[in-house]
Amino acid sequence: MTIKELSNDEILEMSAVEISYMMLKDKNNPAEFHTFFNDVADLKKIPKSQLDDRRTKLFTTLNIDGRFVHLGNNHWGLKEWYPVDKSMKI
Protein backbone atom coordinates (compact mmCIF):
# COMPACT_ATOMS: atom_id res chain seq x y z
CA MET A 1 0.00 0.00 0.00
CA THR A 2 1.21 3.52 -0.77
CA ILE A 3 0.46 6.87 0.81
CA LYS A 4 -1.72 7.79 -2.16
CA GLU A 5 -3.96 4.81 -1.47
CA LEU A 6 -4.73 5.92 2.09
CA SER A 7 -7.76 7.95 3.07
CA ASN A 8 -7.38 11.20 5.03
CA ASP A 9 -8.76 9.44 8.12
CA GLU A 10 -6.21 6.64 7.80
CA ILE A 11 -3.39 9.17 7.47
CA LEU A 12 -4.56 11.12 10.51
CA GLU A 13 -4.64 7.92 12.57
CA MET A 14 -1.14 6.81 11.55
CA SER A 15 1.98 7.84 13.41
CA ALA A 16 4.40 10.25 11.79
CA VAL A 17 7.10 7.58 11.75
CA GLU A 18 4.83 5.13 9.88
CA ILE A 19 4.03 7.81 7.32
CA SER A 20 7.75 8.61 7.01
CA TYR A 21 8.49 4.95 6.38
CA MET A 22 5.80 4.71 3.70
CA MET A 23 6.97 7.94 2.05
CA LEU A 24 10.58 6.78 1.84
CA LYS A 25 9.49 3.33 0.66
CA ASP A 26 7.28 4.89 -2.05
CA LYS A 27 10.04 7.25 -3.13
CA ASN A 28 12.65 4.47 -3.04
CA ASN A 29 15.34 7.07 -2.41
CA PRO A 30 16.82 8.80 0.63
CA ALA A 31 15.30 12.13 1.56
CA GLU A 32 16.29 15.19 3.51
CA PHE A 33 14.62 15.23 6.93
CA HIS A 34 13.00 18.67 6.74
CA THR A 35 11.55 17.90 3.32
CA PHE A 36 9.79 14.74 4.36
CA PHE A 37 8.84 16.17 7.77
CA ASN A 38 7.06 19.03 6.00
CA ASP A 39 5.24 16.49 3.83
CA VAL A 40 4.24 14.49 6.92
CA ALA A 41 3.08 17.66 8.70
CA ASP A 42 0.95 18.61 5.69
CA LEU A 43 -0.59 15.14 5.43
CA LYS A 44 -1.34 14.95 9.16
CA LYS A 45 -2.49 18.58 9.29
CA ILE A 46 -0.20 19.34 12.23
CA PRO A 47 -0.91 22.83 13.60
CA LYS A 48 1.96 25.34 13.30
CA SER A 49 2.08 25.66 17.09
CA GLN A 50 3.06 21.95 17.33
CA LEU A 51 5.57 21.75 14.48
CA ASP A 52 8.74 22.21 16.54
CA ASP A 53 7.72 19.62 19.13
CA ARG A 54 6.57 17.11 16.52
CA ARG A 55 9.73 17.64 14.42
CA THR A 56 11.88 16.82 17.45
CA LYS A 57 9.80 13.75 18.30
CA LEU A 58 9.98 12.40 14.76
CA PHE A 59 13.75 12.94 14.55
CA THR A 60 14.22 11.09 17.85
CA THR A 61 11.95 8.26 16.74
CA LEU A 62 13.84 7.85 13.46
CA ASN A 63 17.06 7.44 15.45
CA ILE A 64 15.50 4.75 17.62
CA ASP A 65 13.48 2.89 14.97
CA GLY A 66 15.60 0.14 13.43
CA ARG A 67 14.11 0.57 9.95
CA PHE A 68 15.81 3.92 9.28
CA VAL A 69 19.41 4.89 8.69
CA HIS A 70 20.95 8.37 8.91
CA LEU A 71 23.12 8.95 5.86
CA GLY A 72 24.69 12.25 6.86
CA ASN A 73 23.78 15.79 5.86
CA ASN A 74 20.37 15.24 7.48
CA HIS A 75 19.39 12.65 4.86
CA TRP A 76 17.58 9.47 5.84
CA GLY A 77 17.03 6.19 4.11
CA LEU A 78 15.73 2.75 4.92
CA LYS A 79 18.12 0.12 6.27
CA GLU A 80 16.61 -2.45 3.93
CA TRP A 81 18.18 -0.60 1.00
CA TYR A 82 21.74 -1.12 2.26
CA PRO A 83 23.45 -4.50 2.50
CA VAL A 84 25.00 -5.53 5.77
CA ASP A 85 28.77 -5.16 5.73
CA LYS A 86 30.06 -8.65 4.94
CA SER A 87 33.17 -8.08 7.05
CA MET A 88 30.95 -7.98 10.14
CA LYS A 89 29.96 -11.65 9.72
CA ILE A 90 31.85 -14.21 11.77
C-alpha positions as CSV (number, residue, x, y, z in Angstrom):
1,M,0.0,0.0,0.0
2,T,1.2,3.5,-0.8
3,I,0.5,6.9,0.8
4,K,-1.7,7.8,-2.2
5,E,-4.0,4.8,-1.5
6,L,-4.7,5.9,2.1
7,S,-7.8,8.0,3.1
8,N,-7.4,11.2,5.0
9,D,-8.8,9.4,8.1
10,E,-6.2,6.6,7.8
11,I,-3.4,9.2,7.5
12,L,-4.6,11.1,10.5
13,E,-4.6,7.9,12.6
14,M,-1.1,6.8,11.6
15,S,2.0,7.8,13.4
16,A,4.4,10.3,11.8
17,V,7.1,7.6,11.7
18,E,4.8,5.1,9.9
19,I,4.0,7.8,7.3
20,S,7.7,8.6,7.0
21,Y,8.5,4.9,6.4
22,M,5.8,4.7,3.7
23,M,7.0,7.9,2.1
24,L,10.6,6.8,1.8
25,K,9.5,3.3,0.7
26,D,7.3,4.9,-2.1
27,K,10.0,7.3,-3.1
28,N,12.6,4.5,-3.0
29,N,15.3,7.1,-2.4
30,P,16.8,8.8,0.6
31,A,15.3,12.1,1.6
32,E,16.3,15.2,3.5
33,F,14.6,15.2,6.9
34,H,13.0,18.7,6.7
35,T,11.5,17.9,3.3
36,F,9.8,14.7,4.4
37,F,8.8,16.2,7.8
38,N,7.1,19.0,6.0
39,D,5.2,16.5,3.8
40,V,4.2,14.5,6.9
41,A,3.1,17.7,8.7
42,D,0.9,18.6,5.7
43,L,-0.6,15.1,5.4
44,K,-1.3,15.0,9.2
45,K,-2.5,18.6,9.3
46,I,-0.2,19.3,12.2
47,P,-0.9,22.8,13.6
48,K,2.0,25.3,13.3
49,S,2.1,25.7,17.1
50,Q,3.1,22.0,17.3
51,L,5.6,21.8,14.5
52,D,8.7,22.2,16.5
53,D,7.7,19.6,19.1
54,R,6.6,17.1,16.5
55,R,9.7,17.6,14.4
56,T,11.9,16.8,17.4
57,K,9.8,13.7,18.3
58,L,10.0,12.4,14.8
59,F,13.7,12.9,14.6
60,T,14.2,11.1,17.9
61,T,12.0,8.3,16.7
62,L,13.8,7.8,13.5
63,N,17.1,7.4,15.4
64,I,15.5,4.7,17.6
65,D,13.5,2.9,15.0
66,G,15.6,0.1,13.4
67,R,14.1,0.6,10.0
68,F,15.8,3.9,9.3
69,V,19.4,4.9,8.7
70,H,20.9,8.4,8.9
71,L,23.1,8.9,5.9
72,G,24.7,12.3,6.9
73,N,23.8,15.8,5.9
74,N,20.4,15.2,7.5
75,H,19.4,12.6,4.9
76,W,17.6,9.5,5.8
77,G,17.0,6.2,4.1
78,L,15.7,2.7,4.9
79,K,18.1,0.1,6.3
80,E,16.6,-2.4,3.9
81,W,18.2,-0.6,1.0
82,Y,21.7,-1.1,2.3
83,P,23.5,-4.5,2.5
84,V,25.0,-5.5,5.8
85,D,28.8,-5.2,5.7
86,K,30.1,-8.7,4.9
87,S,33.2,-8.1,7.0
88,M,31.0,-8.0,10.1
89,K,30.0,-11.6,9.7
90,I,31.9,-14.2,11.8
